[in-house]
Amino acid sequence: MMTLAIHDQRLAKPGPQNAALRDYDSVRRAIAFISENWRAQPTIEAMADAAGVTPDELHHLFRRWASITPKAFMQALTLDHAKGLLRDSASILDAALDSGLSGPGRLHDLFVTHEAMSPGEWKNGGAGLTLRYGFHPSPFGTAIVIATDRGLSGLAFADHGEEKAALADMTRRWPNATYVEDHEGTAPLAARIFDTKLWRPDQPLRVILIGTDFEVRVWETLLKIPMGRAVSYSDIACNINNPKASRAVGAAIGRNPVSFVVPCHRALGKSGTLTGYHWGITRKQAMLGWEAGRVGVQ
């Protein structure tokens, strides 16, 4: 039987944690405005007004948040940019698949090593598993980090007030597991995920994938997409030797339990469109823009 206890009073306390979340809230409003109006190339004044800050505050906020200006972020969201990512994706993905996870294409990425749970562990709904979880600030809102003794097994995101719903969504994936809140125990994992200074090849982040054989194959392919690039669902289907499975690939991507680390946000529609994302299309846009700033896309 699932055991679950939620104590989220910590999220209401003032301090650095909420300062980080307030930053993302302003960024989120700006991104939503930019994504709806980029064709008109709005001014920074208009972006700032939508975010509820001054133009100077917005400029410094974006530089601090993504090492990128609001204007450069707007450029990163255009359809031309998305199509450009796709134009380069096939050869890059093929090279990544050939070279494995330790190749130079991972230089700016999380240096992830992974293993899959057995099909039986997935089939029995996580029975016998103890999953620890904690709420942590991130560049993309509150992160819900879920871990086993073997490594990271879940990562979800929530806006203010949606934390319980996001956690419930994750626990439904493994309904027979035991869940224990452990903020201190999951904090080091949160730091490893979101602090780029800790992205080291000699200390890879261990991820435990819990899903069907097909889902795990799709998620493993996502892990090989270098930061700053994107692929289409059909590209992924071809790379798992099932070219007619684009729809099933899309469904597997939607069920990815380890958001951001297993980068389902790097999967786009065939035309380069920013298709849906389980944790919200604005958050997907934020992730792509944040990554663009870190690989020097201007």
Order of alpha helices (4+ residues) and beta strands (2+ residues): alpha-alpha-alpha-alpha-alpha-beta-alpha-beta-beta-beta-alpha-beta-alpha-beta-alpha-beta-alpha-alpha-beta-alpha
